[in-house]
Amino acid sequence: MITYIKRKDLDVVKYDACIKNSIQFRIYAFSWYLDIVADNWGVLVLDDYKAVMPIPWQKKYFLKYSSQPFFCQQLGVFSKDEISKELQQNFIKRIPIKFLKVSLNLNSAMLFDENMVKKTNYILKLNDSHSNLFKSFSKGRKHAAKVGEKNELKLKETSIESLIKIQEEFYTYTNYSKEKLEILSAYILKNNLGFIQGVFKDNVLIGGAFFLKTNNNIIYLFSSFSSLGKKMQAASFLINTIIKQHENTNNILDFEGGNMPNIGSFYKSFGAKITSFYFFKRSFL
């Protein structure tokens, strides 16, 4: 039996255990993560937390709707066992009708059906030497990484506030909650679940990125680069250095995106491979 449980009534220990032991594991689904990035959320639960499906939601003009929070690429159904298509469809059918509109990204382990749209993500397995991985870079990306090295760029720890400041100054798109990102960063760093690397030129910060690191996944969650950083190929230098630091490991560098053609081609140029996840949409409006 699948039941919708409000966040306040959730057995957090059982829920998080289900996420942790699931074959579809994503850090985004943990209760602490959703508590930070989602305005509200509840969970569809099969029996005694045998399988779960978190449902983030918001309210606007007294209407409730479910949508994907920022910094939370994939959710969907999580279970320690394989999910049948029938069970998956039952979960989706049980999304409460009080959510008049539903727009959710489901994890890549779920099964595709006619109610979904495929979305693109790029990942790079780091189980080889950097020299071999570098051979898979495009010609232009090899050149860009070398430009960064010739510019004598350096990587050092920095703060999320510094990266947000760069984005506010040099990017037109800043439609996300800075406060939530700061809270998420503080939790991640405190619990050793990720790291922030800044790119410096002569001790001046010209860009950087915030990475999650869990279950052998290194997730490229947030980045920003100044005009000088872009000119000096700071992004290519940063990613190439991260690859070098984690060569010959079981880690996977998850670029967490690629639907936009220019961004997808950038990730692909590092030798990253396409993987799909699924977008589900429903509306009673």
C-alpha positions as CSV (number, residue, x, y, z in Angstrom):
1,M,0.0,0.0,0.0
2,I,1.3,3.5,-1.0
3,T,0.5,6.3,1.5
4,Y,1.3,10.0,1.3
5,I,2.9,11.1,4.5
6,K,3.5,14.8,5.5
7,R,7.0,15.8,6.4
8,K,6.0,16.4,10.1
9,D,4.7,12.8,10.3
10,L,7.7,11.2,8.6
11,D,9.8,8.5,10.3
12,V,13.1,10.2,9.3
13,V,15.3,7.3,10.4
14,K,13.4,4.7,8.2
15,Y,13.1,7.2,5.4
16,D,16.8,8.1,5.3
17,A,17.8,4.4,5.6
18,C,15.7,3.7,2.5
19,I,17.4,6.4,0.6
20,K,20.9,5.4,1.8
21,N,20.4,1.7,0.8
22,S,18.5,2.3,-2.4
23,I,19.9,1.3,-5.8
24,Q,18.7,4.6,-7.2
25,F,20.7,6.5,-4.5
26,R,20.9,10.3,-4.9
27,I,22.1,12.7,-2.2
28,Y,19.3,15.1,-3.1
29,A,16.7,12.8,-1.6
30,F,17.9,12.7,2.0
31,S,15.6,14.4,4.5
32,W,18.3,16.9,5.6
33,Y,18.9,17.9,1.9
34,L,15.2,18.4,1.1
35,D,14.7,20.3,4.4
36,I,17.2,22.8,3.0
37,V,16.3,23.1,-0.7
38,A,12.6,22.5,-0.7
39,D,10.0,25.0,0.6
40,N,7.8,22.1,1.6
41,W,7.8,18.3,1.0
42,G,6.1,15.1,1.8
43,V,6.6,11.5,0.8
44,L,4.8,8.7,-0.9
45,V,5.7,5.5,1.2
46,L,5.2,1.9,0.2
47,D,4.4,-0.3,3.2
48,D,6.9,0.2,6.0
49,Y,9.3,2.4,4.0
50,K,10.0,-0.4,1.5
51,A,10.1,2.3,-1.2
52,V,9.7,6.0,-1.1
53,M,9.0,8.9,-3.4
54,P,9.7,12.4,-2.0
55,I,7.3,15.1,-3.3
56,P,8.6,18.7,-3.0
57,W,5.9,21.4,-3.2
58,Q,5.1,25.0,-3.1
59,K,2.1,27.2,-2.6
60,K,1.1,30.2,-4.8
61,Y,-2.2,32.1,-4.6
62,F,-3.5,29.3,-2.2
63,L,-2.8,26.7,-4.9
64,K,-0.4,23.9,-4.2
65,Y,2.0,22.6,-6.9
66,S,4.9,20.3,-7.0
67,S,8.1,21.3,-8.7
68,Q,11.8,20.5,-8.6
69,P,13.8,22.6,-6.1
70,F,17.0,24.3,-7.2
71,F,20.2,22.3,-6.5
72,C,18.2,19.0,-6.6
73,Q,18.5,17.5,-10.1
74,Q,16.8,14.1,-9.6
75,L,14.3,12.6,-7.3
76,G,11.6,9.9,-8.1
77,V,11.2,6.5,-6.5
78,F,13.9,5.0,-4.2
79,S,14.1,1.4,-3.1
80,K,16.7,-1.2,-2.2
81,D,15.1,-3.5,-4.9
82,E,14.4,-3.0,-8.6
83,I,11.2,-1.1,-9.2
84,S,8.7,-2.6,-11.7
85,K,7.0,-0.4,-14.2
86,E,3.7,-1.2,-12.6
87,L,4.9,-0.1,-9.2
88,Q,6.5,3.0,-10.7
89,Q,3.2,3.9,-12.3
90,N,1.3,3.3,-9.1
91,F,3.6,5.7,-7.3
92,I,3.0,8.4,-9.9
93,K,-0.8,7.8,-9.8
94,R,-0.7,8.3,-6.0
95,I,0.8,11.8,-6.2
96,P,-2.0,13.7,-4.4
97,I,-4.5,15.6,-6.6
98,K,-4.2,18.5,-4.2
99,F,-1.1,19.3,-6.2
100,L,-2.8,20.8,-9.2
101,K,0.4,20.9,-11.2
102,V,3.3,18.5,-11.0
103,S,6.7,19.1,-12.7
104,L,9.3,16.7,-11.4
105,N,12.7,15.3,-12.5
106,L,12.8,11.5,-11.8
107,N,16.1,9.6,-11.3
108,S,17.9,7.9,-14.2
109,A,17.2,4.4,-12.7
110,M,13.5,4.8,-13.3
111,L,11.8,3.3,-16.3
112,F,10.8,5.5,-19.2
113,D,7.1,5.7,-20.2
114,E,4.9,7.8,-22.4
115,N,4.2,10.4,-19.6
116,M,7.9,11.4,-19.4
117,V,10.4,13.4,-21.3
118,K,14.0,12.4,-21.5
119,K,16.5,14.9,-20.2
120,T,20.3,14.9,-20.6
121,N,23.1,14.7,-18.1
122,Y,26.8,14.1,-18.5
123,I,29.1,12.0,-16.4
124,L,32.8,11.1,-16.6
125,K,34.2,7.9,-15.0
126,L,37.5,8.6,-13.4
127,N,38.8,5.0,-13.2
128,D,41.8,5.7,-15.4
129,S,44.9,7.7,-15.4
130,H,44.7,11.5,-16.1
131,S,46.8,11.1,-19.2
132,N,44.4,8.7,-20.7
133,L,41.4,10.7,-19.6
134,F,43.0,13.8,-21.1
135,K,43.2,12.1,-24.5
136,S,39.4,11.9,-24.5
137,F,39.2,15.7,-24.2
138,S,38.3,17.6,-27.4
139,K,41.1,19.4,-29.1
140,G,39.7,22.8,-28.0
141,R,39.3,21.6,-24.4
142,K,42.9,20.3,-24.3
143,H,44.0,23.8,-25.4
144,A,41.8,25.6,-22.9
145,A,43.1,23.5,-20.0
146,K,46.7,24.2,-21.1
147,V,45.9,27.9,-21.3
148,G,44.8,27.8,-17.7
149,E,48.1,26.2,-16.7
150,K,50.1,28.7,-18.7
151,N,48.3,31.5,-16.9
152,E,49.6,30.0,-13.7
153,L,46.2,29.7,-12.1
154,K,46.0,28.1,-8.7
155,L,43.2,26.2,-6.8
156,K,42.5,27.1,-3.2
157,E,39.5,26.8,-0.9
158,T,37.1,29.7,-1.0
159,S,33.6,30.5,0.3
160,I,30.2,30.0,-1.4
161,E,29.5,33.7,-0.6
162,S,32.5,34.7,-2.8
163,L,31.2,32.6,-5.7
164,I,27.7,34.0,-5.3
165,K,29.2,37.5,-5.4
166,I,31.0,36.7,-8.7
167,Q,27.7,35.4,-10.2
168,E,25.8,38.4,-9.1
169,E,28.4,40.7,-10.8
170,F,29.0,38.7,-14.0
171,Y,25.9,36.7,-14.7
172,T,22.4,37.8,-15.8
173,Y,20.7,34.7,-14.4
174,T,20.6,34.6,-10.6
175,N,17.1,33.2,-10.1
176,Y,17.7,30.9,-7.1
177,S,17.7,31.3,-3.4
178,K,21.2,32.5,-2.3
179,E,20.2,31.8,1.3
180,K,19.4,28.2,0.6
181,L,22.7,27.7,-1.2
182,E,24.6,29.2,1.7
183,I,22.8,26.9,4.2
184,L,23.4,23.9,2.0
185,S,27.1,24.8,1.6
186,A,27.5,25.2,5.4
187,Y,25.9,21.8,6.0
188,I,27.9,20.0,3.3
189,L,31.2,21.4,4.4
190,K,30.5,20.8,8.1
191,N,29.7,17.1,7.4
192,N,32.5,16.6,4.9
193,L,30.1,15.8,2.0
194,G,31.7,18.1,-0.5
195,F,34.1,20.9,-1.1
196,I,34.5,24.4,-2.7
197,Q,37.4,25.2,-4.9
198,G,38.3,28.7,-6.0
199,V,40.5,29.5,-9.0
200,F,43.0,32.3,-8.2
201,K,45.3,34.5,-10.4
202,D,47.9,36.2,-8.4
203,N,45.8,35.7,-5.2
204,V,42.7,37.2,-6.9
205,L,39.6,35.0,-7.0
206,I,38.4,34.7,-10.6
207,G,36.0,31.8,-10.2
208,G,35.3,28.5,-8.7
209,A,32.8,25.7,-8.0
210,F,30.9,23.9,-5.3
211,F,31.0,20.1,-5.5
212,L,29.1,17.5,-3.6
213,K,31.0,14.2,-2.9
214,T,29.2,11.1,-1.8
215,N,28.9,7.5,-2.8
216,N,31.8,7.9,-5.3
217,N,29.9,10.7,-7.0
218,I,31.5,14.1,-7.4
219,I,28.7,16.5,-8.4
220,Y,29.4,19.8,-10.1
221,L,26.6,21.6,-8.3
222,F,27.3,25.4,-8.6
223,S,30.0,27.5,-10.3
224,S,30.7,31.1,-11.3
225,F,33.6,32.8,-13.1
226,S,34.4,36.4,-13.6
227,S,35.2,37.9,-17.1
228,L,38.9,37.5,-16.4
229,G,38.2,33.9,-15.3
230,K,36.5,33.1,-18.5
231,K,39.3,34.8,-20.5
232,M,41.9,32.7,-18.7
233,Q,40.0,29.5,-19.1
234,A,39.5,29.1,-15.3
235,A,36.6,26.6,-15.7
236,S,38.6,24.2,-17.9
237,F,41.6,24.5,-15.6
238,L,39.4,23.8,-12.6
239,I,37.6,20.7,-14.0
240,N,40.8,19.3,-15.5
241,T,42.5,19.7,-12.0
242,I,39.6,17.9,-10.3
243,I,39.9,15.1,-12.8
244,K,43.7,14.9,-12.1
245,Q,43.1,14.9,-8.4
246,H,40.7,12.0,-8.6
247,E,42.3,9.9,-11.4
248,N,42.4,6.1,-11.0
249,T,39.5,6.0,-8.6
250,N,36.0,4.6,-8.6
251,N,34.6,8.2,-8.6
252,I,32.3,9.6,-11.2
253,L,32.3,13.3,-12.1
254,D,28.7,14.2,-12.5
255,F,28.3,17.5,-14.4
256,E,24.7,17.7,-13.3
257,G,23.3,19.0,-16.6
258,G,23.6,19.3,-20.3
259,N,20.2,20.0,-21.7
260,M,21.3,23.4,-23.0
261,P,23.3,22.7,-26.2
262,N,26.2,25.0,-25.3
263,I,26.5,23.7,-21.8
264,G,26.2,20.1,-23.0
265,S,28.9,20.5,-25.6
266,F,31.2,22.0,-22.9
267,Y,30.7,18.9,-20.6
268,K,31.1,16.6,-23.6
269,S,34.4,18.2,-24.5
270,F,35.9,16.6,-21.3
271,G,35.1,13.2,-22.7
272,A,31.9,12.9,-20.6
273,K,29.2,10.5,-21.7
274,I,25.5,11.2,-21.9
275,T,23.1,9.6,-19.4
276,S,19.4,10.2,-19.3
277,F,16.9,11.0,-16.6
278,Y,13.3,11.7,-16.8
279,F,10.9,14.7,-16.5
280,F,7.3,14.0,-15.5
281,K,4.6,16.6,-15.9
282,R,0.9,16.6,-14.9
283,S,-1.6,19.4,-14.7
284,F,-5.3,19.7,-13.6
285,L,-5.4,23.4,-14.4
